Every structure is written in C-alpha cells, then in structure tokens.
Amino acid sequence: MVKKLTKILLAFMLLIAGEVARELRFFHVARYTVASRKLAGIKRKKIIFLSDLHNYCYGRENEPLFRAIAKEKPDLILIGGDMLLRKDESSYGHTVKLLSRLPSVCPVYHANGNHEQKMKERPRKYKRSFWDYKRQLEKAGIRFLENESVTLLWDENRIRITGLEIPLLGYERWTRNRISKADIEARIGEAGEAYEILMAHHPAHIPAYHDWGADLILSGHYHGGVMRIPFIGGVVAPDFTLFPNYSGGCYEIGDGTAVVSKGLGVHSVPIRLFNPAEIVVMEF
C-alpha cells in the first residue's frame, strides 16, 4: 500500500512539474470587454495591456510575443511596469528590442512598476541604468508617464491616461502601508471629467485608486498569485500576502473597472501553475 501511494505521489509531482515547465514557455491572450457611461458614443476600440515581463524572452528575440501583439491590431498599447528586472546580472537587452518595435503597431505609453521605480530612485544601488532604458525606448517613440497624464480624443470622448508611481513604502513586504486618495492626489492631482485610465502597478491599493476617481484601473505586480486555485484565485503575492484580493483578472469596482494582469514573466518565485502568462486585450 505504501509503495502504491508513493508511486501515485511521484506521478502527481511529475505531472505538476511538467505543467509548471509548460506554463513557463507559453503565454495566452486574456480578453475583456470594458463599458462605461462616459464612453457611450465611442466606436469599437482595442487596448493591449502588458505588464511584468521581467526581461523574460519567448522564442528568439520575443518574436512570438511581438507577432501576437501585432495580430490584434490595437489602437493603443499600455505598458504597466516591471518589464525589466532590477538585478544587475539580468540584461534588459531583449526587453528593449521588443518594446522598441511596438510603436510600429500603434501609440505606446509606459508606466513604471516597482522595479523601474527603484532603479530610478536608488541609482547608486544598481549598475544597470533606468535612464538608459528610458532613453532607448523614448528614442523608439514610447511615451513614459511618470506621475504624468496624456489626454486623447476618441470619437469626441476625452480619454485621460495617467501613470502613477506610488511611494515605495507602499510596496514593502510584511507591512500594511496603504495608499490613500490624498497620497495619489499629491502625486497626480485630482481626477477630471474625462474617462480616467489609471496605470498603477500595485493592485493592493485598488480601492484608493477607485476612490481617487479612476474609471479603468490597470495593475499587475502579483503575477497572478504564482499558483491559482479554481474559484479562489491566486495563492501568494510578491509581498507574501496569502490569497490576495485582485490577484488577476477583471473586476467591477463600483461604477468602474479594474484589470489586473497576471504578467508575462517571473522573477523571485520562478513558478506558474494553472496560471498562464498573458497579454491582456481590452475591447471598448
């Protein structure tokens, strides 16, 4: 009986290991439909949201990833941060090559995650330069939004896109440092009458982003919770929160929407289980 149970356990572990290996090699397209009374007169639009690549590379020079993005023919590409990895031994060359190609598809706006923000705010700690990364992408035509906004006109509808950098204290592990509406307004001002798209990397603070006035919140950071359990969601967040809220997916928040990407790469815990990497496609 013991030998039989051992064989069953070993077979189960091998199946899990095989699934993890498979999920680390592939990505899929997650599709959501977003509606708002502020966009009543808008014609069909499509936004692609990318987050948490962490210098990961799919195939040669990320060619499969670029082809999948281009195939969607989006109107906008929004980048939600943590596309690179702040470790000095990790090169962001492949990441820069991929992102530099995206403006050939459509306009691209880039917000920072905690990895870019820490490299920017603590330059003496890291050999690799955020400013070099930013310079290369700006040269390619990507617009960075660092506590900044841009306003677009979609079929007479005003769309304002903002990239928010929260205080780094809001990313600390083992703490409950919550970001407030006042913290957000101190960095990006008050929300306006336009349809407000807020790229804010850390999803733990989604209630504050909604309180600020965001109509569409775009976050990442949690990598889908590393492992996902059906009907429950992600298991563990990078800050070691168990079963975090907003671990990945599309959520209705009052009269607004939050979309949390499960990310494209991995870093501290190089595992994905029942949690495929994803390109997020939103249709309006």
C-alpha positions in Angstrom: 0.0 0.0 0.0 2.8 2.4 0.9 4.6 1.7 -2.4 1.4 2.3 -4.3 0.8 5.6 -2.6 4.5 6.6 -3.2 4.1 5.9 -6.9 0.9 7.9 -7.1 2.5 10.8 -5.2 5.6 10.7 -7.5 3.4 10.6 -10.6 1.4 13.5 -9.3 4.6 15.5 -8.6 5.9 14.8 -12.1 2.6 15.9 -13.7 2.8 19.2 -11.7 6.5 19.7 -12.6 5.6 19.2 -16.3 2.7 21.6 -16.1 5.0 24.3 -14.5 7.6 23.7 -17.2 4.9 24.1 -19.9 3.4 27.3 -18.5 6.9 28.9 -18.2 7.3 28.5 -22.0 4.0 29.9 -23.3 1.6 32.8 -22.9 -2.0 33.3 -23.9 -4.4 36.2 -24.7 -6.8 37.3 -22.0 -9.8 39.2 -23.4 -12.1 41.6 -21.5 -14.9 43.9 -22.6 -15.0 47.3 -20.8 -18.0 49.6 -20.8 -18.7 52.9 -19.2 -21.4 55.6 -19.5 -18.6 58.0 -20.2 -17.9 56.1 -23.5 -21.5 55.9 -24.7 -20.7 57.3 -28.2 -17.4 55.5 -28.8 -16.8 53.3 -31.7 -15.1 49.9 -31.2 -11.6 50.4 -29.8 -8.9 48.0 -28.5 -6.2 48.4 -25.9 -3.4 46.0 -25.2 -2.0 46.0 -21.7 1.4 44.5 -21.0 2.9 44.0 -17.5 5.6 42.2 -15.6 7.8 40.8 -18.4 10.9 40.9 -16.1 13.3 40.5 -19.1 11.6 37.2 -20.0 12.1 36.1 -23.6 9.7 34.0 -25.6 11.4 32.4 -28.5 14.1 34.3 -30.5 14.1 38.0 -29.6 10.5 37.6 -28.3 9.2 37.3 -31.9 6.2 35.1 -30.9 5.2 37.8 -28.4 5.5 40.6 -30.9 3.6 38.7 -33.6 0.7 38.1 -31.1 0.5 41.8 -30.2 0.7 43.0 -33.8 -2.0 40.5 -34.9 -4.5 42.1 -32.5 -4.2 45.5 -34.4 -4.7 47.5 -31.2 -5.5 51.2 -31.1 -3.2 51.7 -28.0 -0.6 49.7 -26.2 -0.2 50.5 -22.5 2.7 49.1 -20.5 2.1 48.7 -16.8 5.7 48.4 -15.5 8.2 45.8 -14.3 9.1 45.0 -17.8 12.8 44.7 -16.7 14.4 43.2 -13.7 16.4 45.4 -11.4 19.1 42.7 -10.7 22.4 43.8 -12.2 23.1 40.3 -13.7 19.9 40.4 -15.7 20.2 42.2 -19.0 17.2 44.1 -20.4 18.5 44.0 -24.0 15.8 41.6 -25.2 13.1 43.7 -23.5 14.3 46.9 -25.1 14.4 45.2 -28.6 10.8 44.0 -28.1 9.3 47.2 -26.8 11.2 49.4 -29.3 9.2 47.6 -32.1 5.8 48.3 -30.6 5.4 51.9 -31.8 5.3 50.5 -35.3 2.0 48.9 -34.4 0.3 51.9 -32.6 1.0 54.6 -30.0 2.6 53.2 -26.8 2.6 54.6 -23.3 4.8 53.2 -20.5 4.2 53.5 -16.7 6.7 52.3 -14.2 6.4 49.4 -11.7 8.4 48.9 -8.6 11.5 47.6 -10.5 11.8 50.6 -12.7 10.9 53.0 -9.9 13.6 51.6 -7.5 16.2 51.7 -10.3 15.3 55.4 -10.9 15.1 56.5 -7.2 18.1 54.5 -6.0 20.6 54.7 -8.9 23.6 54.1 -6.7 22.3 50.7 -5.8 22.1 49.3 -9.3 24.7 49.1 -12.1 22.1 48.9 -14.8 20.6 52.3 -15.6 16.9 53.1 -15.7 17.7 56.3 -17.5 19.5 54.4 -20.3 16.4 52.0 -20.6 14.1 55.0 -20.8 16.3 56.9 -23.3 16.3 53.9 -25.7 12.5 53.5 -25.5 11.8 57.2 -25.9 14.0 57.2 -28.9 11.9 54.4 -30.3 8.7 56.5 -29.8 7.4 55.3 -26.5 5.9 57.9 -24.1 6.7 57.5 -20.4 4.1 58.6 -17.9 5.7 59.0 -14.5 3.1 60.7 -12.4 2.0 62.3 -15.6 -1.0 62.2 -17.8 -1.9 62.4 -21.5 -5.3 63.2 -22.9 -6.6 61.7 -26.1 -9.8 62.2 -28.1 -11.7 59.0 -29.1 -14.7 59.8 -31.2 -15.4 63.0 -29.3 -14.8 61.2 -26.0 -11.9 62.6 -23.8 -9.7 59.8 -22.5 -7.0 60.7 -19.9 -4.3 58.1 -19.3 -2.1 58.5 -16.2 0.9 56.6 -15.0 1.0 56.6 -11.2 4.2 56.0 -9.1 3.1 55.3 -5.5 5.5 55.9 -2.6 7.9 52.9 -2.4 6.7 52.3 1.1 3.5 51.0 -0.5 5.5 48.0 -1.9 7.1 47.0 1.4 6.7 43.4 2.4 5.3 42.3 5.8 3.6 45.7 6.2 0.1 47.2 5.7 1.2 50.5 4.3 -1.9 51.5 2.4 -2.0 54.3 -0.1 -4.8 56.9 0.3 -6.6 59.2 -2.1 -4.6 62.1 -0.6 -1.3 60.3 -1.5 -2.5 59.9 -5.0 -3.7 63.5 -5.4 -0.3 64.7 -4.1 1.4 63.0 -7.0 -1.0 63.4 -9.9 -3.7 65.9 -8.9 -7.4 65.3 -8.9 -9.4 63.2 -11.3 -11.2 65.1 -14.1 -14.3 64.7 -16.2 -12.6 62.6 -18.9 -12.6 58.9 -18.9 -9.8 58.2 -16.5 -7.4 55.3 -17.2 -5.0 54.9 -14.3 -1.9 52.7 -14.7 -1.0 51.9 -11.1 1.2 48.9 -10.7 0.3 47.6 -7.2 -3.2 46.1 -7.0 -3.4 46.1 -3.2 -4.4 49.8 -3.4 -7.2 49.4 -5.9 -9.8 50.8 -3.5 -7.8 54.0 -3.2 -7.4 54.2 -7.0 -11.1 54.0 -7.4 -11.7 56.5 -4.6 -9.4 58.9 -6.5 -11.7 58.7 -9.5 -10.2 56.1 -11.9 -12.7 54.7 -14.3 -10.3 51.9 -15.5 -7.5 50.7 -13.3 -4.7 48.8 -14.8 -2.4 46.9 -12.4 0.0 43.9 -12.4 2.6 43.0 -9.8 1.0 39.9 -8.3 1.9 37.6 -11.2 -1.5 36.0 -10.9 -0.6 34.8 -7.4 2.0 32.3 -8.7 -0.4 29.4 -8.4 -4.1 29.7 -8.9 -6.9 27.6 -7.4 -10.2 27.5 -9.3 -12.9 29.7 -7.9 -10.5 31.1 -5.3 -7.7 32.8 -7.3 -4.1 33.4 -6.7 -2.3 31.8 -3.7 0.5 34.2 -2.8 1.6 37.7 -3.7 5.2 39.0 -4.0 4.7 40.7 -0.6 3.8 37.3 0.8 0.2 38.1 1.3 -1.8 34.8 1.0 -4.8 34.7 -1.2 -4.5 38.3 -2.2 -7.5 40.3 -3.4 -7.3 41.3 -7.1 -4.6 38.6 -7.9 -5.5 38.7 -11.6 -8.5 39.2 -13.9 -11.2 41.8 -14.5 -13.1 43.2 -11.5 -16.1 45.6 -11.3 -15.3 48.3 -8.7 -18.3 50.5 -8.1 -19.1 52.1 -11.4 -15.5 51.4 -12.7 -13.4 48.5 -13.7 -10.0 47.1 -12.6 -8.0 44.8 -14.8 -5.1 43.1 -13.1 -2.6 41.4 -15.5 -1.2 38.0 -14.4 2.0 39.2 -16.1 4.3 37.8 -18.7 7.4 36.8 -16.8 8.6 35.6 -13.4 11.4 36.5 -11.0 11.6 35.8 -7.3 9.5 32.6 -7.5 10.1 31.2 -11.0 6.8 29.1 -11.0 3.5 29.3 -12.7 0.8 26.7 -12.0 -2.6 26.9 -13.5 -1.7 30.5 -14.1 -0.5 31.1 -17.7 1.3 34.3 -18.6 -0.8 36.7 -20.6 -1.3 39.5 -23.0 -4.3 41.5 -21.9 -6.7 42.7 -24.6 -9.5 45.1 -23.7 -12.3 46.0 -26.1 -14.4 49.1 -25.6 
